[in-house]
Amino acid sequence: MGVHSSLIVPPAQAFLLNLRMADCNLDSNGLKEFYIPDYILAPDSKPEDVHEVPTCPVVVFVNSKSGGQLGGELLVTYRSLLNNNQVVDLSENAPDEMLRRLYLNIEKLKQDGDKFASKVQEKLRIIVAGGDGTAGWLLGVVCDLKLSHPPPIATVPLGTGNNLPLLLVGERRTLGQISTL
C-alpha cells in the first residue's frame, strides 16, 4: 500500500468511530473519550487539573471546502462535540503548524513530568475529512514530522474522486456493509 500504509485507518473504521462518538455520553467538555484539554493543544493555555485520560484522544482536520457543503457542516458538527482547538479548518490553518506546535508542547509537558500529556500522545488519533488531496497532504505532514510514534489516521472522504479510501478498503461499500465490519 505504500510508505504511508502504517499511518492509515480504513474509512470503514473512521465511519465506526463517528458512530461510536455519536453514542457516547456528553459531559460539560463534550465527548470525554475523545476530549483533549486546551493546555495540551495550546501552549499558552493555563494547565487544567484533569484526572481521566481519554481512551481515544483525537485531533480532527476538516477541509471545509470539500464535498460541497459537507465539509463545512462536518466542521460545525465536530466543533459542537469536541474542544474547538481539537478541530482544525484546513482553509484557515495548516496542519503542519498545528501538529508541530502540539507535539512540541507535549514534549515540554512530558519533560515537566506531565503524565497526562504522555498518555494523550500514546493514544492520539487523527481524523482527516476531505478528498484525496487533503488526505495526502496530512499524511505527508505526519511523515515529514518523523515522529517516533505517528498516530493512526482515519479518512472521512468528502471529495469527488476519493480514490485513496477506495484503495484502502478494496471496494466500494454501502453504509450497511460498513457498519457490519
Disulfide bonds with the S-S distance in Angstrom:
none
